[in-house]
């Protein structure tokens, strides 16, 4: 099919790669690296659309809602159509699609839900992941799952696009295209905040004042399009008020999820002319505002920090990375030379790049999606694998909620979570309802889903949530979706009728026990201030505070069976009463609910010990294992002999040894084995094999004889190089001291008579010729009782003083 519109697309730096891109699509995954301004988000999706098979879709994934909507509108305009025809979008609570839509722009969560419902993506011909460098956890998961889709369907095309791709991504993808960008020069100026006042009463200039001062220093700003980067809605609102008061006639737009869609569209439209756009980092990438020539950057962003230990999220304002600062600067140079004013000091250090979200995120949604997909987490081709312990803890939580079974497989209720489109905690709360759902509990679920700001107490919080639902279309859509999927009817009921036990199942890690102070302690160890009057309480909302935490809680009355049911279970192996026993403890709210010990049969002990070793490695790392010195040296010697090409040995890298503990360590574990005395030496010798151990000993012995006749252990430096240390006199008469006939370098530490270092060498001959005369000159007066001959090669090697040496029958003349 001929697509005449292809030749009418804008001429951008990427245009020259059209034929190469079309050709590369026949063998994907493909990494498209394109600098800002190259046109990757504009051209590549339309090129993919031109070649996709009849009846198949191209899905373009954009990480942000506004960017997805704006890009879909832009691509549709390039085809001369309205959005929703051949090009459409689908984002949370909004979509423009039709039966004609072949190019769909979607957010990562939307595609994840579609993928879990249809793992083969049978109606999709090409998936494109844009801005992959942002490394959200949903982007990382999509990339891992889509690679498995390509195994199921080798005809699906997979394109990954980025301006600054992750090095790990470059290692995984062999087919790459690169396009330079188009960015005019952008000068950078720094304007740090002024100090107001003096002494202990001094304060920093506020952001609105900083912004007004930056504008005042650029007299022509009212004739330009100015893009201002601010951390969040509060700062946008404050700066908008300050600008309106100072310059009432200036055209002002805001880019934020709380702003009406029309205002957001106007902000992006160059036809609006000179204007000021106040935005968060939503405008950092993806969104193109072509006529921006002045950027004012606060250098701040609002981030959600998730604490794995407590399970709490904390919203904080933080410095952006240098990568983000450069992205923001580049917004000013799309059509002509521009300027960027940074509202911080030039000396302010910035991190090179933002950390991937998978390192600090709530693992409950991730663990449930992985279980829904069905492949073990460790088998997926991650850019960076999730933390094992955090993932295991999340799986335990999901099991207590009934979303995973005891084998870790997803249940029918777990599959339903995807249809509900909410967090597993909220889903678990709703899934416990039968036919009817009380209005207070439904409002509680909505408040949690939309992160509704907490009030002083539960009644006030739910009242404000009720008012928000009455006016907010998104709340209404979400509520209707839940009721339809679960076939529930909303009923009026008093607040006290909220099912506290249903909350306990969904928030079992947030059940607290009241302490003497009146605060409640939960399993993570934190204490929560709440206005409850019961021994037990469950906290669906906990707000982190600088000096403690406060929460909205509901009283709980739990019998012994329920206490154990909602407790977190922990098992450990311990040597008690002269035998190995497995202990199981149930804890909740910092209280030990129950504990049981059971002797292990001798046949079960080896594997239980091995599991303890694995958990130790996961928590503290391989290097924390207490290997005997001999076993440690054997491993170092074996690795050195193998890396030097002297022997072909089994794999000895840390990753392989850990993964195969069952093969080489397990056979040597018995009922008498102690965890602090594991048989590392015997296990490693067995793994290497008898012949190899003997050959290692011959090539690189554990101890060698010095010229003085004394045997010393061959130690290893931190870099893994073999070394020996002895008094300088013990090497007299020796020009070379070698290992494996000189094929392995030996580092020799030459010591003074009192054991302090004199020199380090790998070549004694060179040392005697070049360095020894100066050493002799300095040392002979300090240690006159020890031999310092002019010609060390003709003197007997010894550790003795001259007097004791003279008493030996083999002594040669000095």
C-alpha positions in Angstrom: 0.0 0.0 0.0 1.3 3.5 -0.9 1.1 6.1 1.8 1.5 9.5 0.1 1.3 11.3 3.4 4.7 9.8 4.3 6.5 12.3 2.0 4.5 15.2 3.5 5.8 14.7 7.1 8.0 17.5 8.7 11.6 17.5 7.7 13.4 16.7 11.0 16.9 15.3 11.7 15.4 11.8 12.0 13.9 12.0 8.5 17.2 10.7 6.9 16.8 7.4 8.8 13.3 6.5 7.4 14.5 3.7 5.1 16.9 2.4 7.8 14.1 2.4 10.4 11.7 0.6 8.0 14.3 -2.0 7.3 15.3 -2.4 11.0 11.6 -3.1 11.9 12.0 -6.5 10.3 14.3 -7.6 13.1 13.5 -6.2 16.5 13.9 -5.3 19.3 15.2 -2.0 18.0 16.7 0.8 20.1 16.2 4.2 18.6 18.5 6.7 20.2 17.6 10.2 19.2 18.8 13.4 20.8 16.2 16.1 21.8 14.7 17.7 18.8 15.4 14.8 16.4 11.7 14.0 16.0 11.6 10.4 17.2 8.1 10.8 18.9 6.7 12.5 15.8 8.1 10.5 12.9 8.9 7.0 14.1 5.3 6.1 15.2 3.9 7.2 11.8 6.6 5.2 10.0 5.6 2.2 12.0 1.9 2.9 11.2 2.7 2.9 7.5 4.1 -0.6 7.5 1.9 -2.4 10.1 -0.1 -5.3 8.7 -3.8 -4.8 8.0 -5.9 -5.3 11.1 -3.0 -4.8 13.5 -2.3 -1.9 15.8 0.8 0.1 16.6 0.8 1.0 20.4 3.0 3.9 21.4 3.6 4.0 25.2 4.2 7.4 26.7 4.9 7.6 30.5 2.8 10.7 31.2 -0.9 11.3 30.6 -0.7 14.8 29.2 2.2 13.9 26.9 0.2 10.9 25.6 -2.9 13.1 24.9 -0.9 15.9 23.3 1.2 13.6 21.1 -1.9 11.7 19.8 -3.5 15.0 18.8 -0.2 16.1 17.1 0.1 12.8 15.1 -3.5 12.9 14.0 -3.0 16.5 12.8 -0.1 15.3 10.7 -2.4 12.8 9.0 -5.0 15.6 8.5 -7.5 14.0 10.8 -9.1 14.5 14.2 -7.8 12.6 17.1 -9.7 9.3 17.6 -9.7 8.3 13.9 -6.5 6.5 12.7 -4.6 7.9 15.7 -6.1 7.8 19.1 -5.2 7.7 22.8 -6.1 5.8 25.9 -5.1 7.1 29.3 -6.7 6.7 32.8 -10.3 8.2 32.7 -10.0 9.4 29.1 -9.8 7.9 25.7 -10.3 8.9 22.1 -10.5 5.8 19.9 -12.7 4.3 17.2 -12.9 1.2 15.1 -10.5 2.9 12.7 -7.8 3.5 15.3 -4.5 1.9 14.2 -2.0 3.9 16.2 -2.9 4.1 19.9 -0.9 6.3 22.3 -1.3 4.9 25.8 0.3 5.1 29.2 2.3 2.1 30.6 -0.5 1.0 33.1 -3.0 0.8 30.3 -0.8 -1.5 28.2 0.0 -3.6 31.2 -3.7 -4.3 31.8 -4.2 -5.1 28.2 -1.1 -7.4 28.2 -2.3 -9.3 31.3 -5.7 -9.8 29.6 -4.2 -10.9 26.3 -0.6 -12.0 26.7 0.0 -12.6 23.0 -1.3 -9.1 22.0 -2.9 -10.8 19.0 -4.3 -7.6 17.5 -1.0 -5.7 17.9 1.7 -5.5 15.2 4.2 -3.1 16.9 4.8 -1.8 20.4 6.9 1.3 20.9 8.2 2.3 24.4 9.1 6.0 24.4 11.2 7.9 27.0 12.4 4.5 28.4 15.2 6.3 30.1 12.7 7.6 32.7 12.8 4.1 34.2 9.5 4.0 35.9 8.7 0.6 37.4 5.8 0.1 34.9 8.2 0.8 32.0 10.7 -1.7 33.4 8.0 -4.3 33.8 6.6 -3.7 30.3 10.1 -4.1 28.7 10.6 -7.4 30.5 7.1 -8.8 29.6 7.2 -7.6 26.0 10.4 -9.6 25.4 8.5 -12.7 26.4 5.7 -11.7 24.1 8.3 -11.8 21.3 9.0 -15.4 22.2 5.2 -16.2 21.9 4.9 -14.2 18.7 8.0 -13.6 16.6 6.1 -11.3 14.3 5.4 -8.6 16.9 7.8 -5.6 16.5 9.3 -4.0 19.6 10.9 -0.5 19.4 12.4 1.2 22.4 13.1 5.0 22.1 15.1 7.3 24.2 17.3 10.4 24.2 19.6 9.1 26.9 19.2 5.3 27.0 20.3 3.2 30.0 23.7 1.4 29.5 21.9 -1.9 30.6 19.4 -1.3 27.7 22.3 -0.9 25.2 23.7 -4.2 26.3 20.4 -6.0 25.9 19.6 -4.6 22.4 22.0 -5.2 19.5 20.0 -3.4 16.8 20.3 0.3 17.2 19.8 3.5 15.2 21.1 6.9 16.2 19.9 10.3 15.1 21.3 13.7 16.1 19.0 16.3 17.5 18.1 19.8 16.5 18.7 22.2 19.3 19.8 25.8 19.0 22.3 27.2 21.5 20.9 27.9 25.0 22.8 30.1 27.3 22.7 29.3 31.0 22.5 31.8 33.8 22.4 31.1 37.6 20.3 33.1 40.0 20.4 31.6 43.5 17.9 32.8 46.1 18.7 35.9 48.1 19.2 35.8 51.8 16.6 38.0 53.4 17.4 39.5 56.8 20.5 38.6 58.8 21.7 36.4 61.6 19.5 33.8 63.1 16.4 35.4 61.6 17.6 35.3 57.9 15.4 33.5 55.4 15.8 32.4 51.8 13.9 34.3 49.1 10.7 32.4 48.2 10.1 30.9 44.7 7.5 33.5 43.6 9.9 36.4 44.4 12.8 34.5 42.7 10.6 34.1 39.6 9.6 37.8 39.5 13.3 38.8 39.9 14.4 36.5 37.1 11.8 37.9 34.8 12.6 41.5 35.7 16.3 40.8 34.7 15.1 39.9 31.2 13.3 42.9 29.9 11.9 41.3 26.8 10.3 38.4 28.5 6.7 39.6 27.8 7.3 39.2 24.1 8.4 35.6 24.4 7.1 32.2 25.4 8.5 31.5 28.9 8.4 28.0 30.5 8.8 27.8 34.2 9.6 24.5 35.9 8.2 24.2 39.5 8.1 21.3 41.9 4.3 20.9 42.4 0.8 22.4 42.4 1.3 24.5 45.5 4.2 26.3 43.9 2.4 26.7 40.6 -0.6 28.3 42.4 1.7 30.6 44.5 3.7 31.7 41.4 0.5 32.2 39.3 -1.0 34.5 42.0 2.3 36.5 42.2 2.5 36.9 38.5 -1.1 37.9 38.2 -0.7 40.6 40.9 2.5 42.0 39.3 1.5 41.7 35.6 -2.3 41.4 35.3 -2.2 41.5 31.5 0.2 38.7 31.0 -1.2 35.6 29.4 -0.6 32.8 31.9 -1.2 29.0 31.6 -0.6 26.1 34.0 0.4 22.5 33.1 -0.7 20.1 35.8 -3.2 17.3 36.2 -5.4 19.5 38.3 -5.9 22.0 35.4 -8.7 21.9 32.9 -7.9 20.2 29.6 -8.5 23.4 27.6 -6.0 25.4 29.6 -3.4 22.6 29.1 -4.1 22.6 25.3 -3.7 26.4 25.2 -0.4 26.2 27.0 1.0 24.0 24.3 -0.4 26.0 21.4 2.1 28.4 19.7 -0.9 30.3 18.2 -1.5 31.7 21.7 1.6 33.9 21.2 3.7 35.3 24.1 2.8 33.6 27.4 4.1 32.2 30.6 3.7 28.5 31.2 4.0 27.2 34.8 4.7 23.5 34.8 6.0 20.6 36.8 8.5 18.1 35.3 5.6 16.9 33.1 7.1 19.3 30.4 10.6 18.0 30.8 10.3 15.4 28.1 7.8 14.2 25.5 5.8 17.4 25.4 7.0 19.8 22.7 6.2 23.5 23.2 7.9 24.7 20.0 8.1 28.4 20.7 9.7 28.4 24.1 12.8 30.6 24.1 13.2 31.3 27.9 13.2 28.6 30.5 13.3 29.4 34.2 14.1 26.3 36.2 13.6 26.0 40.0 15.8 22.9 40.0 13.2 21.2 42.2 10.8 18.3 41.7 8.2 16.7 43.9 9.0 13.0 44.4 7.3 10.1 46.2 9.8 8.3 48.3 8.6 4.8 49.2 10.2 3.1 52.3 10.4 -0.7 51.9 10.9 -1.1 55.6 7.7 0.7 56.7 5.6 0.4 53.6 4.9 4.1 53.7 5.2 6.8 51.0 6.6 10.2 51.8 6.1 13.1 49.4 9.2 15.3 49.4 10.6 18.2 47.4 14.1 17.3 46.1 16.8 18.6 43.8 16.6 17.3 40.2 19.5 15.5 38.6 21.9 17.0 36.1 20.2 14.9 33.4 16.8 16.5 34.2 18.4 19.9 34.3 19.8 19.4 30.8 16.4 18.2 29.5 14.8 21.3 30.9 17.5 23.6 29.4 16.9 22.0 26.0 13.3 23.1 26.0 14.4 26.7 25.2 16.3 25.9 22.0 13.8 24.2 19.7 13.2 27.0 17.2 15.9 29.6 17.9 18.7 30.4 20.4 17.3 30.6 23.9 18.1 31.2 27.5 17.8 29.2 30.7 17.8 30.7 34.1 18.6 28.3 36.9 17.3 29.4 40.3 20.2 27.8 42.2 23.9 28.4 42.7 26.3 27.2 40.1 28.2 25.4 43.0 25.1 23.3 43.9 26.0 19.7 43.3 23.5 17.6 41.4 23.3 13.8 41.0 24.2 12.6 37.5 20.8 11.0 36.9 17.6 9.9 38.7 17.6 6.4 40.2 15.3 3.8 38.6 12.0 3.6 40.4 12.3 -0.2 40.9 14.9 0.5 43.7 12.3 2.3 45.9 8.7 1.5 45.0 5.7 -0.2 46.5 6.2 -3.9 45.4 2.6 -5.0 46.0 1.3 -4.0 42.5 4.5 -5.3 40.9 4.4 -8.7 42.7 0.8 -9.2 41.7 1.4 -8.4 38.1 4.3 -10.7 37.9 2.2 -13.5 39.4 -0.6 -12.7 37.0 1.8 -13.0 34.1 3.0 -16.4 35.3 6.8 -16.4 34.7 9.0 -16.4 37.8 10.4 -13.0 38.5 14.0 -14.2 38.4 13.5 -15.6 34.8 12.3 -12.3 33.4 14.9 -10.2 31.3 14.9 -7.2 33.6 17.0 -4.0 33.0 17.5 -4.2 36.8 15.9 -7.1 38.8 13.6 -6.2 41.7 14.9 -6.6 45.2 14.3 -10.3 46.2 13.5 -9.7 49.9 11.1 -6.8 49.1 9.4 -9.0 46.4 9.1 -12.0 48.8 7.6 -9.7 51.5 5.1 -8.3 49.0 4.1 -11.9 48.0 3.5 -12.8 51.6 1.2 -9.7 52.0 -0.7 -10.7 48.8 -1.2 -14.2 50.2 -2.7 -12.8 53.4 -5.1 -10.7 51.2 -6.1 -13.8 49.3 -4.8 -12.5 46.0 -2.1 -15.2 45.8 -2.3 -18.8 47.1 0.2 -20.6 49.3 2.3 -21.5 46.3 2.5 -17.9 45.2 0.2 -18.4 42.2 -2.5 -15.8 41.5 -6.0 -16.5 42.6 -9.3 -15.7 40.9 -9.6 -12.7 43.2 -6.0 -11.6 42.2 -6.9 -11.7 38.5 -9.9 -9.5 39.3 -7.6 -6.7 40.6 -6.5 -5.9 37.0 -10.1 -5.3 36.0 -10.7 -3.0 39.0 -7.7 -0.8 38.0 -6.6 0.0 41.5 -4.0 -0.8 44.2 -4.1 -4.4 45.5 -4.9 -3.1 49.0 -8.0 -1.2 47.8 -9.0 -4.2 45.6 -8.7 -6.6 48.5 -10.9 -4.3 50.5 -13.6 -4.3 47.8 -13.3 -8.0 47.0 -14.4 -8.9 50.5 -17.8 -7.3 49.9 -20.8 -9.5 49.0 -23.6 -8.1 46.8 -23.7 -4.8 48.8 -21.1 -2.3 49.8 -21.5 0.3 52.5 -21.2 3.9 51.3 -18.5 4.8 54.0 -16.4 1.9 52.9 -16.7 2.8 49.2 -15.7 6.4 50.0 -12.8 5.1 52.0 -11.7 3.0 49.0 -12.0 6.1 46.7 -10.0 8.3 49.1 -7.2 5.7 49.2 -7.2 5.2 45.5 -6.9 8.9 44.7 -4.6 9.7 47.6 -7.1 12.1 49.1 -5.4 14.3 51.7 -6.1 13.2 55.3 -8.3 15.1 57.6 -8.1 15.1 61.4 -10.3 12.1 61.9 -12.1 9.4 59.9 -15.5 11.1 59.9 -14.1 14.4 58.4 -12.0 12.5 55.9 -14.9 10.5 54.6 -17.2 13.6 54.5 -14.7 15.5 52.3 -14.3 12.4 50.1 -18.0 12.3 49.7 -18.1 15.9 48.5 -15.2 15.3 46.1 -17.0 12.3 44.5 -20.1 14.5 44.0 -18.1 17.0 41.9 -15.2 14.9 40.4 -16.0 12.9 37.2 -12.9 10.7 37.6 -14.1 9.6 41.1 -17.5 8.9 39.6 -16.1 6.8 36.7 -13.8 4.8 39.1 -16.7 4.2 41.5 -19.0 3.0 38.7 -16.3 0.7 37.4 -15.9 -1.0 40.7 -19.6 -1.5 41.2 -20.0 -3.0 37.7 -17.0 -5.3 37.8 -18.0 -6.7 41.3 -21.8 -6.5 40.7 -22.1 -4.6 44.0 -24.9 -2.2 45.1 -24.0 0.8 47.1 -26.1 1.1 50.3 -26.4 3.8 52.9 -25.1 2.7 56.3 -23.7 4.3 59.4 -20.0 4.9 59.6 -19.6 2.4 62.4 -20.7 -0.3 59.9 -17.4 0.0 58.0 -16.0 -3.5 58.0 -12.9 -3.3 60.2 -12.1 -7.0 59.5 -12.1 -6.4 55.8 -9.7 -3.5 56.4 -7.6 -5.8 58.6 -7.2 -8.3 55.7 -6.2 -5.6 53.2 -3.9 -3.8 55.6 -2.6 -6.6 57.8 0.8 -5.0 58.1 -0.8 -1.9 59.5 -2.5 -3.5 62.4 -1.2 -1.8 65.6 -1.2 -2.6 69.3 -1.6 0.2 71.8 1.5 1.0 73.9 1.6 2.6 77.4 2.2 5.9 75.7 -1.2 5.7 73.9 0.5 5.4 70.5 0.1 2.2 68.4 3.0 0.1 67.3 2.8 -1.7 63.9 4.9 -4.6 62.6 7.4 -2.4 60.7 8.4 -0.9 64.0 7.0 2.6 63.7 4.5 4.0 66.1 1.4 5.8 65.1 -0.6 8.5 66.9 -4.4 8.0 66.5 -7.6 8.8 68.2 -8.7 5.2 68.8 -9.8 3.7 72.1 -9.0 0.0 71.8 -6.1 -2.3 72.3 -6.0 -3.1 68.5 -6.5 -0.8 65.6 -6.0 -1.0 61.8 -4.6 2.0 59.9 -5.6 2.4 56.3 -3.9 5.7 56.2 -0.6 6.6 57.9 0.9 10.1 57.4 4.7 10.3 57.9 5.7 13.1 60.1 9.1 14.6 61.0 8.6 13.7 64.7 6.6 10.5 64.5 3.6 9.4 62.5 -0.1 10.0 62.7 -2.9 7.9 61.2 -6.5 7.4 60.6 -7.4 4.1 62.4 -10.4 1.9 63.1 -10.8 0.0 66.4 -10.4 -3.8 66.1 -11.7 -6.5 68.3 -9.8 -9.7 67.5 -10.1 -13.1 69.0 -7.0 -15.4 69.3 -7.7 -17.1 66.0 -8.1 -13.8 64.1 -4.9 -12.4 65.7 -2.9 -15.4 64.3 -4.7 -15.1 61.0 -3.7 -11.5 60.5 -0.2 -11.9 61.9 3.0 -11.9 59.9 4.6 -15.3 60.1 8.4 -15.7 60.4 10.3 -19.0 60.4 13.9 -19.5 61.5 16.3 -22.4 62.1 18.0 -22.6 65.4 20.2 -25.1 67.3 18.3 -25.6 70.6 18.6 -28.4 73.2 21.4 -30.1 71.2 19.4 -30.4 68.0 18.2 -28.4 65.1 14.7 -27.0 65.4 12.5 -25.0 63.1 10.7 -22.1 64.9 7.7 -20.3 63.7 6.6 -17.0 65.2 3.5 -15.0 64.6 3.8 -11.3 65.2 1.4 -8.4 64.9 1.7 -4.9 66.1 5.1 -5.6 67.6 3.5 -8.3 69.8 4.4 -12.0 69.7 1.1 -13.7 69.2 2.3 -17.3 69.1 5.5 -19.3 68.7 6.1 -22.9 67.9 9.3 -25.0 67.8 9.5 -28.3 66.0 12.6 -30.7 65.8 13.7 -31.3 62.3 14.2 -34.8 61.0 17.8 -35.4 60.1 17.0 -35.8 56.5 15.5 -32.3 56.3 18.3 -30.5 58.0 20.8 -30.1 55.1 18.2 -28.4 52.9 17.0 -26.2 55.8 20.6 -25.2 56.5 21.1 -24.4 52.8 18.0 -22.1 52.9 19.5 -20.3 55.8 22.7 -19.7 53.8 20.7 -18.4 50.9 18.8 -16.0 53.1 22.0 -14.8 54.7 23.5 -14.1 51.2 20.3 -12.2 50.1 20.3 -10.0 53.2 24.1 -9.4 53.8 25.8 -10.5 50.6 28.3 -13.2 49.6 31.2 -11.3 51.2 29.7 -11.6 54.7 30.0 -15.4 54.7 32.6 -16.7 57.2 34.9 -18.8 55.1 37.9 -20.4 56.8 41.2 -18.8 55.7 42.3 -22.0 54.0 39.1 -22.3 52.0 39.2 -18.6 51.1 42.8 -18.9 49.8 41.9 -22.1 47.8 39.1 -20.1 46.0 41.4 -17.2 45.3 44.2 -19.5 44.0 41.7 -21.4 41.8 40.3 -18.2 40.3 43.9 -16.9 39.7 45.0 -20.1 38.0 41.9 -20.1 35.8 42.1 -16.5 34.8 45.8 -17.0 34.0 44.9 -19.7 31.5 46.9 -22.4 33.4 44.0 -24.7 34.1 40.4 -25.1 32.8 38.2 -25.1 35.9 34.5 -25.1 36.6 32.9 -21.6 36.9 34.1 -19.8 40.0 32.3 -16.5 39.8 30.2 -15.4 42.7 26.9 -15.4 40.8 27.4 -19.0 39.6 28.5 -20.4 42.9 25.4 -18.8 44.7 23.0 -20.1 42.0 24.4 -23.7 42.3 24.8 -24.1 46.1 22.6 -27.3 45.8 25.3 -28.9 43.6 28.5 -28.3 45.5 27.6 -27.3 49.1 24.4 -29.3 49.9 26.1 -32.7 49.7 28.4 -31.8 52.6 25.7 -30.5 55.0 24.6 -32.9 57.7 22.6 -32.9 60.9 25.8 -32.0 62.8 26.7 -29.0 60.6 26.8 -25.6 62.4 26.0 -22.5 60.5 29.2 -20.7 61.6 31.3 -23.7 60.7 30.1 -24.7 57.2 32.3 -27.1 55.3 33.5 -24.7 52.7 36.9 -26.3 52.2 35.6 -29.8 51.6 32.8 -28.6 49.4 35.0 -26.4 47.2 37.6 -29.2 46.8 34.8 -31.6 45.8 33.5 -29.0 43.3 37.0 -28.5 41.8 37.8 -32.2 41.6 40.8 -34.0 43.1 43.1 -33.6 40.1 42.4 -29.9 39.8 43.1 -29.4 43.5 46.4 -31.2 43.1 47.3 -29.2 40.0 46.4 -25.9 41.8 48.7 -26.8 44.7 51.6 -27.5 42.2 51.1 -24.3 40.2 50.2 -22.0 43.1 51.0 -23.6 46.5 49.4 -22.4 49.6 52.8 -21.8 51.1 56.3 -21.4 49.6 59.8 -21.7 50.9 61.8 -18.5 51.1 65.5 -18.4 50.3 66.2 -18.4 54.1 64.5 -21.8 54.2 61.4 -20.6 56.1 58.0 -21.5 54.7 55.4 -18.7 54.5 51.8 -18.6 53.5 51.0 -17.0 50.1 48.4 -14.4 50.9 46.3 -12.4 48.5 46.0 -8.6 48.1 42.6 -6.9 47.9 43.1 -6.9 44.1 43.6 -10.7 44.2 47.3 -10.7 43.6 49.4 -13.3 45.4 51.9 -11.9 47.9 54.4 -12.8 50.6 56.1 -10.7 53.3 59.3 -11.3 55.1 62.5 -9.5 56.3 64.6 -8.3 53.5 67.6 -10.4 54.6 65.6 -13.6 54.0 65.8 -12.9 50.3 69.6 -12.5 50.0 71.2 -14.5 47.2 67.9 -14.8 45.3 67.3 -13.0 42.0 63.9 -14.4 41.1 61.1 -15.8 43.3 58.3 -17.0 41.0 55.1 -18.9 41.0 54.1 -21.3 38.2 57.5 -20.9 36.6 57.0 -17.2 36.3 53.5 -17.3 34.7 51.9 -15.8 37.8 53.4 -12.6 39.2 54.3 -12.6 42.9 54.3 -9.4 44.9 57.1 -9.4 47.6 56.9 -7.2 50.6 60.4 -6.6 51.9 60.4 -5.7 55.7 62.9 -4.2 58.0 64.2 -6.2 61.1 61.3 -4.8 63.2 58.7 -5.7 60.6 58.0 -2.3 59.1 57.7 -2.1 55.3 60.8 -1.1 53.3 59.8 -1.9 49.7 57.4 -3.9 47.5 58.7 -5.5 44.3 57.8 -8.3 41.8 61.4 -8.4 40.5 64.2 -9.0 43.1 67.0 -8.6 40.5 65.9 -5.1 39.7 65.5 -4.3 43.4 69.0 -5.4 44.3 70.5 -3.3 41.4 68.5 -0.1 41.7 66.8 0.3 45.2 68.9 -1.8 47.6 72.0 0.6 47.8 69.8 3.4 49.1 68.0 1.1 51.5 71.3 -0.3 52.8 72.7 3.2 53.3 69.7 4.2 55.4 69.1 1.0 57.3 72.6 -0.3 58.2 73.1 2.5 60.9 69.6 1.9 62.3 69.9 -1.8 62.5 73.7 -2.5 62.8 73.2 -6.0 64.4 71.7 -7.3 61.1 73.6 -8.0 57.9 73.6 -5.3 55.2 76.2 -6.6 52.7 77.3 -4.6 49.7 76.5 -7.5 47.4 73.3 -9.1 48.6 73.5 -11.8 46.0 76.6 -13.3 47.6 75.3 -13.3 51.1 73.4 -16.2 52.8 69.7 -15.6 53.2 68.8 -15.4 56.9 66.4 -14.1 59.5 69.2 -14.0 62.1 71.4 -11.2 63.5 75.1 -11.1 62.5 76.1 -12.6 65.9 73.7 -15.5 65.7 74.5 -16.0 62.0 78.2 -16.3 62.9 77.5 -19.1 65.2 76.0 -21.2 62.4 78.4 -23.6 60.6 77.2 -22.6 57.2 77.8 -18.9 57.6 79.6 -17.3 54.7 81.9 -14.2 55.1 80.3 -10.8 55.0 
